[in-house]
């Protein structure tokens, strides 16, 4: 073979190889651009979804108490009716009876919202998780660290203490 005969074949092969590499490069560039585009779209979708979730959360927080407030409206209506009564025309017993009805309605609403009253009776062992001792009283009838008197009710929501009951607690003499 002559050297001039092999050169055109080598040149042709190099051109084919270069063309193949260009096509491969172009395909890779196109794939890269496509992936960048998908990444940009996915990022934008993620950010939009996050904004929607934050807006939904903010709205949920803003209206979280709406069921409670709606259930308290009849209690408020009854308080307004009680305040509209002419005290000069009603005796104290009927006013107190009306107030007891409103308080019962209030407690029913709280129970429907999973609020429980904490009202320990005398002799109940002191529980610092649900009670606050305001006074220590000597008492020979009750064991030490027992409730002798309820001073103010406490309340719990779903078993979690919102406000501890304020109590007087026995101490040894």
C-alpha positions as CSV (number, residue, x, y, z in Angstrom):
1,X,0.0,0.0,0.0
2,X,1.0,3.4,-0.7
3,X,1.1,6.0,2.1
4,X,-1.2,8.3,0.0
5,X,-3.9,5.6,-0.2
6,X,-4.1,5.2,3.6
7,X,-4.2,8.8,4.4
8,X,-7.6,9.5,2.9
9,X,-9.1,6.5,4.7
10,X,-7.6,7.7,8.0
11,X,-8.8,11.3,7.3
12,X,-12.3,10.0,6.6
13,X,-12.3,7.8,9.7
14,X,-11.2,10.8,11.8
15,X,-14.0,12.9,10.3
16,X,-16.6,10.2,11.1
17,X,-15.2,9.9,14.6
18,X,-15.3,13.7,15.0
19,X,-18.9,13.8,13.7
20,X,-19.9,11.0,16.0
21,X,-18.3,12.9,19.0
22,X,-20.1,16.1,18.0
23,X,-23.4,14.3,17.8
24,X,-22.8,12.7,21.2
25,X,-21.8,16.1,22.6
26,X,-25.0,17.7,21.2
27,X,-27.1,14.9,22.6
28,X,-25.5,15.3,26.0
29,X,-26.0,19.1,25.9
30,X,-29.6,18.6,25.0
31,X,-30.0,16.0,27.8
32,X,-28.3,18.4,30.3
33,X,-30.6,21.3,29.2
34,X,-33.6,19.0,29.6
35,X,-32.5,18.0,33.1
36,X,-31.9,21.6,34.1
37,X,-35.3,22.5,32.8
38,X,-36.9,19.6,34.8
39,X,-35.0,20.7,37.9
40,X,-36.1,24.3,37.6
41,X,-39.8,23.2,37.1
42,X,-39.6,20.8,40.0
43,X,-38.0,23.4,42.2
44,X,-40.7,25.9,41.3
45,X,-43.4,23.3,42.0
46,X,-41.9,22.5,45.3
47,X,-41.7,26.2,46.3
48,X,-45.4,26.7,45.3
49,X,-46.5,23.6,47.2
50,X,-44.5,24.8,50.3
51,X,-46.2,28.3,50.0
52,X,-49.6,26.6,49.7
53,X,-48.9,24.4,52.8
54,X,-47.8,27.4,54.8
55,X,-50.9,29.4,53.8
56,X,-53.1,26.4,54.7
57,X,-51.3,26.1,58.1
58,X,-51.7,29.8,58.8
59,X,-55.4,29.6,57.9
60,X,-55.8,26.5,60.1
61,X,-54.1,28.3,63.0
62,X,-56.2,31.5,62.5
63,X,-59.5,29.5,62.5
64,X,-58.5,26.7,64.9
65,X,-60.7,28.0,67.7
66,X,-63.7,28.6,65.4
67,X,-65.6,25.5,66.6
68,X,-65.0,26.4,70.2
69,X,-66.1,30.0,69.7
70,X,-69.2,28.9,67.8
71,X,-70.2,26.5,70.6
72,X,-69.8,29.3,73.1
73,X,-72.1,31.7,71.3
74,X,-75.3,30.3,72.9
75,X,-73.7,30.6,76.3
76,X,-73.0,34.3,75.6
77,X,-76.5,34.7,74.4
78,X,-77.8,33.4,77.7
79,X,-75.5,35.7,79.6
80,X,-76.8,38.6,77.6
81,X,-80.4,37.6,78.4
82,X,-79.5,37.3,82.1
83,X,-78.0,40.7,82.1
84,X,-81.1,42.2,80.4
85,X,-83.3,41.0,83.3
86,X,-84.5,43.8,85.6
87,X,-83.0,42.8,88.9
88,X,-85.6,44.9,90.8
89,X,-88.3,42.6,89.4
90,X,-86.6,39.3,90.1
91,X,-85.6,37.7,93.3
92,X,-82.1,36.6,94.1
93,X,-83.0,32.9,94.0
94,X,-84.3,33.0,90.4
95,X,-81.2,35.0,89.3
96,X,-78.9,32.5,90.9
97,X,-80.9,29.7,89.3
98,X,-80.4,31.3,85.9
99,X,-76.7,31.7,86.5
100,X,-76.5,28.0,87.5
101,X,-78.2,27.1,84.2
102,X,-75.7,29.2,82.2
103,X,-72.7,27.7,84.2
104,X,-74.0,24.2,83.4
105,X,-74.3,25.1,79.8
106,X,-70.7,26.5,79.9
107,X,-69.4,23.3,81.4
108,X,-71.2,21.2,78.8
109,X,-69.6,23.2,76.0
110,X,-66.1,22.8,77.6
111,X,-66.6,19.0,78.0
112,X,-67.6,18.8,74.3
113,X,-64.2,20.5,73.6
114,X,-62.4,17.9,75.7
115,X,-61.8,20.3,78.6
116,X,-62.0,18.6,82.0
117,X,-62.4,20.2,85.4
118,X,-59.8,19.5,88.1
119,X,-61.6,19.7,91.4
120,X,-60.0,17.4,94.0
121,X,-62.0,16.6,97.1
122,X,-60.7,16.8,100.7
123,X,-58.5,13.8,101.4
124,X,-57.3,13.4,97.9
125,X,-53.5,12.9,97.8
126,X,-51.7,16.1,96.5
127,X,-50.6,15.8,92.9
128,X,-48.2,18.5,91.7
129,X,-49.0,17.7,88.1
130,X,-52.6,18.9,88.5
131,X,-52.6,20.9,91.7
132,X,-50.9,23.9,93.2
133,X,-50.6,24.1,96.9
134,X,-51.3,27.6,98.2
135,X,-51.7,26.9,101.9
136,X,-50.3,24.2,104.2
137,X,-52.7,23.5,107.1
138,X,-52.2,21.3,110.1
139,X,-54.8,18.6,110.0
140,X,-54.9,15.5,112.3
141,X,-57.8,13.9,110.4
142,X,-56.1,13.6,107.0
143,X,-52.7,12.1,106.1
144,X,-49.9,14.5,105.3
145,X,-49.9,16.0,101.8
146,X,-53.6,15.5,101.3
147,X,-56.0,18.1,99.9
148,X,-57.9,19.8,102.8
149,X,-59.8,22.4,100.7
150,X,-60.3,23.3,97.1
151,X,-59.6,27.0,96.6
152,X,-60.0,27.3,92.8
153,X,-60.8,24.7,90.2
154,X,-58.2,23.7,87.6
155,X,-58.7,22.6,84.0
156,X,-57.1,20.2,81.6
157,X,-57.4,19.8,77.8
158,X,-57.1,16.3,76.5
159,X,-55.5,15.3,79.8
160,X,-52.9,18.1,79.8
161,X,-53.2,20.6,82.6
162,X,-54.1,24.0,81.4
163,X,-54.4,25.5,84.9
164,X,-53.7,23.5,88.1
165,X,-56.3,23.4,90.8
166,X,-55.4,25.7,93.7
167,X,-55.7,23.7,97.0
168,X,-54.9,23.8,100.7
169,X,-52.7,20.8,101.7
170,X,-52.5,19.1,105.0
171,X,-49.2,19.0,107.0
172,X,-48.4,17.0,110.1
173,X,-48.9,18.8,113.4
